[in-house]
């Protein structure tokens, strides 16, 4: 029995709206479910086509506008609905290329590369955070005041207990300014990208298990980005030193692009570790360090940036062949 994409889209939209609205419950479970909000739209689009994703997007946005308010519907549309429709469309984008046989011959299908999908997603991440900063305050000052209001005396006491009695009001103000200027915009861009990529992988895996995935399951081991992404990373880094909203937007784009290269760095490490007997231990240490220390992420970003030039994955797979059977040293 074939299920109509229209019905799938309506059902996915209902689920997406429920997950988005669950954040109002202000509980840990609700927050966890909120991060899965893109999943129904992505799954509908990847498994049943672009029409299902569009219907899911429209259904969820309409429900949120009626049940909550127009602001919530717009926020959902910009941050989740529209990116979900675009990414699911890119996942199914393909073209026919000649197989190389004389006389035209049969065609093979070439799917839109995963690296380009992630590159587009990282561009969306920076653009969405920059748009949010613009809405909070046209010159960036409104954003600064909004975030700074969250740092009260209790936050200062907690930081003082963590960093020692030498951490006074002057150091606290400097910490808050740097957090607002550099950490938060970059983290927001990176966090949005990781959330969307995680949901994209879950949607593709679920569609593959249910037999609804039209394309081969994308593999991260051969991940490669278009050269322009590295130029975007460099440009965003330069723009991040500008003042006002331009600098904040540059930092947001840098966070999104750097997170994309962190994913590439992880892919490189996985390929290199694949041939080691200590693979599980090495990867466990890697992910533990990634979550517990601030130093692993920049190293992985550098590995990802260097990969197109050093070809670490290709070199790791070019291992010397084992000696021929029966061969031994000549005496």
Buried (B, 14 or more C-beta within 10 A) or exposed (E): EEEEBEEBBBBBBBBBBBBBBBBEEEEEEBEEBBBBBBBBBBBBBBBBBBBBBBBBBBBBBEBBBEEBEEEBBBBBBBBBBBBBBBBBBBBBBEEEEEEEEEEEEEEEEEBBBBBBBBBBBBBBBBBBBBBBBBEBBEEBEBBBEEBBEEBEEEEBEEBBEEEEEEBEEEBBEEBBEEBBBBEBBBBBBBBBBBBBBBBBBBBBBBBBEEEBBBBEEBEBEEBBBEEEBBEBBEBBBEBBEEEEBBBBBBBBBBBBBBBBBBBBBBBBBBBBBEEEEEEEEBBEEBEEBBEEEEEBBEBBBBBBBBBBEEEBBEEBEEEEEEEEEEEEEEE
